[in-house]
């Protein structure tokens, strides 16, 4: 498990810049007197950069190795995040976001195949859950720090708000760049050994590339449909608590930090539950939680209720993401893990890109109520479709006792 620990530590460092960016960047754009439309387009550009990198990332992982891919991602992502904290005009803001997104997309494609290569079927649900759980929990700490740094710089050193937020963003970007030091010492994953130990694939004839695509691309499309729901609202929660509930940046940072710590604990628990009772059961229950929670936020007037519902709706993605990764990658041969991981992350990026742009337009012309109701409705329809498709796919799998005869 030493390799798992090194990988997770590197992921935590890499995620620092992303969490600083996710929490602070709307405030940075607000300090530049830019509108919600620019905020939405900047978030969309971030995901567009990741989307553009995904297919090359899958090739890089499958041909050159996931260690090379994840090390390159740390450098590319750090450069993009740093540039994003310096530029001030929309066109350069979008360009920097594309670069940062490309690094993030390459990182996300590489991580799941690494985990598949350094774990077996017995400990895999726990490893996936610990990776996401620690990343989410550390994100809570990162957001708390990100929220406090600008306030501290303003009070202690009399920085203007714009400069204080900029410095904090650069601090986060430095964390992403530093993660390369851990990725470089990571031993290369042994995908062959992992595949031999995986009873799901043992004795099964390796499907062709076309066969993998026929089996998994419809599932990936439904993953995209589900993720579009959360994607509509996700970029705007910091502005929601600032404008609707009049919280300061530092207090919003503490709210987000507490939520991420709670989500991290929940993900640890979900990994253990999935290892005992199955990925499909935990995934089904989790997917159905999102819509009621976000609909509640649409009608809630009390800040404490809004915080509780924010905690519940935000729990769904970190719990379901590693389960979705396992459900897809366990149905693919190891030599195609990079490609399948890129498809899955493409689904996430398309949903986030479309959701951020559409969500920004809805918020600019309508209200948070309309945005949250739309988000929940789309999320529920996508969840029901994905649950049905995964159940159908599970019914048509080769039973484990027949694998050796296939």
N, C-alpha and C positions, 0 to 999 in steps of 0.2 A: 504493500500500500504506500510505499515511499514515493513512487512515481505519481500516485493520485494526489498525495499531499503537496508535492512540488507544483503540479499542474494547477491545483486549486489556489495555492498561494499566488502564482503568476496571474491567474484569472482575477483574483481580488485586486491586485495592483492595476491590471489593465482596466478593470471596471471603475477605478477611482475617477479617471478623467471623464468617463461616460456619465457617471452619476453627478459629478460637479456640473457637467454640461446640461444634463437633463433638468436639474433643479434651477440653475442660475441663468440659463441662456435667455429665457423670456424676459427676465429682469434686466439683462444686458441690453436686449433690443428695446425694451421699454425706456431705459435710460438714454438710448439714442433717438427717442421719440418716433419709433417705428410702430406700425399698426399690428393688430392681431393677424391680418392677412400675411404680413411678412413673417410673423412668428410661425404660422402654419406652413408657409412655403419653406422656411428654414428647416423645420422638422421634416418636411417632405424631402428636401434636398439631402438631408442626412440619410434617410432611408433609401433614397434613389442611388446614392453613392454605394451603399451596401448592396443594393440590388444589382448594380452594374458589375460589382466585383464577384458576385456569387458563382456564376458559371466558370469564370477563370479560376476561382477559388477551389471549386470541386475538382477541376483538372489538376491544379497544383497539389492538392492533398493526395489524389490517387496516383499521380505520376512522380512527384518529387518528395512527398512525405508531409505529414501533418505538422511535424516539428518545424520544418522550413516555413510552412504557411503561417503558423502561429507567431513565429519570431518576426517575420516580415510584417504581420498585422500590427504588432506593437509599435513599430517604427512609423508605419504609414498613419495609423490612428493618432499617435501622439503629435505628429506634424500637423494633421488636419485640425485637431482640437486647439493647438497653439495658435494657428493662423486665425481660427474662428474667434479667438479672444482679442485679436488685434484689429482686424478689418472693421469698417464702419458703414460701408455702402451695401445695399441689398445684393448686387451682383457678386461682390466678393464674399459676402456672408454665405450666399448659396454655394459658391465654389469651394470655400473652406469646408462647408458641411458635407459636400460630396466627397472630399478627400477623407475626412474623418469617418464618414459612413463606409467608405471602401475598406478602411482598416478594420472597422467593427464587423463588417460582413465577412471578411476573410477570417477573422478570429472566431466568429460563431460557427462557420463551416468547419474549421479545424478541430474545435474542442470535442464535439461529440464523437468523431472517429477516433480521436486519441483515447477517450474514455472506453470506447468499445474495444480498443486494442490492448488496454492494460487491465481489463476486468473480465470476469467470467459471468455466466448467467446468474450464478448464486449471489454474488455481491454487487452486480451491476445496478439494480434499483437503488441501493443505498449510496453507491458512488455518484450516480447521477443526481440524487437528491441532495447529498452533501455538497456537491459542486454548486448547484443552484442555490441551496439554502445559505451557504456561507457567502456566496456572491451577493445575495439579496440582503443578508444581515449586515455585511460590511458596507453595502450601499446605504443602509440607514445611518451608519456612523459617518460615511462620506457626506451625506446630505446635511447632517447636523453640523459638521465642520464647514461645509460649503455655505450654510446659512449664517454661521457665526463669524466667519472671516471678514466679509464685507462690513458688517456692523462694527467689529473690533477695529478694523482699519479706519473707519469713519470717525469713531469716537476717540481712539488713542492717537491717531496720526493725522486726523483732519483731512483724509482723502475725500474727494468727491465720490458720489455713489458710483458713477461710471467707472472710475479708475479702481475703486475698491473691488467691484465685481470682476473687472478684467484681471486683476492680480489673482483673485481666487480661482478663476477659470484656468489661468496658467499653472497654478499649483496642481490642480487636478490633472492637467495634461502631462505634467512631469511624472506623475504616478504611472500613467499609461506607458510612457517611454521606458521607465525603469523596469517594467515587467519583462522586457526582453532578456534581462540578466538571468531570470529563472527559467524562461522557456529554452534558452540555449543550453542549460545543463540537464534538461530533461532527456532521459534515454528514449530512443525511438520505440514507439509502440510495436509489439509483436502481433500483428493482425492474424497471422497464420495460426499461432498457438491459441489465440483467443477463439478463433473460429472452430478449431478442433474441440475446444472445451465447451462449446455452446451446443447443447442438446437440441435446440430448435432447428439448427442447420445440419446436424450430424446425419450423414447418409443421404442427404437431399441433393438431388441433381441441381447444379448451379444454373439458375435461370439466365437467359440471354439478356443483353441490355434492353432489347425491345420488350422482353417479358417483364423485366423489372419496371419499365415505364408503364406498361399496361396495367400492372397490379397496383402501383403506388401513386402515379400521377393523379388519378381521381381522388384519392385520399388527400393528397397535397392540396388540391383545389378546394376541398372542403375545409381543410385547415385554414386556408386563406379566407374563406367566407366567415369562419368563426372569428378569426383574429381582427377582421374589419370592425366588429362591434367595439371592442376595447380601444382599437386604434383611433376611432372618432374622438374620444374624450381624453385619452392619455396625455397629450401634450399640454392640456389646459388646466389641470388640477391646481397648479401653483397659483395661476391667475384667479381661479375660482375662489380659493380661500382668501386671497388678497382683496378681491373686489366685493365678493358677496358677504364674507364674514370679517373683513377689515383686520386681518392678521398681518403682522409685519414679517419681513423676510426671515428673521431669526426664529420666530415662533412657527412659521410654516416649515422651516427646516427641522425643528424638533418634532412636529407632527409627522413629517415624512420619515424622519429617522425612526421614531417609535413604530410606525407602520412597517417599515422594512425589517426591523428586528423581529417583530411579530410574524411577518411573512416568512422570514428565515427559519424560525422555530417550526412553523407549520409545514414548511417544505421538508425539514428533517423528519417530522412525523409522518408525512405522506409517503416518503421513501420506505420507511419501515412498514407502514400499512400495505403499500403496494407489493413489497417483498413477501408479505404473509398472505394477502388476499387477492392479489392480481392487479395488474396495471389497468385493465379495462374497467373494473368496478370503481376504483378511485377516480379515474378520469371522468367517468359518467357523472358521478356526484359533483365533482368540482366544476365541470362545465356549466351545470345548471344553476350555480350560485350567482353568476355574474348579473344576469338581467334583473332579478328582484333588487339587488343591492344598488345598482346604478339608477333604477327607477325610483328607489327611495331617496337618493340624493337629489333627484329632480324636484321633489316636493318638500324636502326637509328645510325647515327654517332655523332650527337650533344648531349651533356649531358643534356641540357634542355629538348629536345624532349624525350630522354630516361626517364627522371624523370616524365614527364607528362604521358607517356605511362605506366610506372610502377605504377603510381597513379591509372590509369584507370583499368589496369588488376587486381590489387590488391583489387579494390573495389568490385569485383564480389563475392568472397567467403564470406566476412562478411555480405553482403546483402542477399545472397541466403541461407546461413546456417540456420538462424532462420526461414526462410520461408519453407525450406525443413523439419525442425523439426516439424513445425506446420502441414504441409501437411500429414506427416506420423502419428504423435501422435493423431491427430483429427480423424483418421480412426481406432484407436485402443481403446479398453476398458481401463479404468484407471488401472485395476489390471495387465495389460500387458504393461504399459508405460515403466517400467524398461527394459523389454526384447526388446521392439521396439527401445528404445533409445540406447541399447547396439548394436543392429544390425546396426543402422544408423552410430554409431561411429566406428563400425567394418569396415564399408564401407570406412569411411574416413581414418582409420589407414592402411588398406590394400593398398589403393591408395597411401597414403603418403609413406609407406614403400617401395612398388615397385617403385614408382616414384623417391624417393631419391636414391635408389641403381642404377636404370637404368640411371637416370639423371647424377649421378656422373661418371658412366662409359662413357656415351656419351660425357660429358665435358672433361674427361681425354683423350679420343681418338680423338675427333672431335673439336667442337668449340661451343661458345655460340649461334652462328647463327643456327647451326643444332639443338641444344637443344631447342631453343625458337620456331622454326618452328614445331618441333615434338610436343612440348607442346600444341601449338595452334590447331594443327590438331586433336590430340586426344581429347582435350577439346571440340572442335566443334562437333565432332561425338557423344560424350557422352551427350552434352547438347541437341542435337536434339532428341536423344533417350529418355531422361528423360522428355522433354517437351511433346512428343507424348504420353508417358505412363501416365503421370499425367492427360492429357486431356481425355484419354480413361477412366481412373479411375473416373474422375469427372462426365463423362457422365453416368456411371453405378451406381452412388450413389442414395440412396433413397431420393427423393425430401423432402424438409423440411416440406411441408404441409402434407406429408403422414407419417411422422415419428410417429405421435401419433396413426396411425392405424396399424403400423407394428406388 
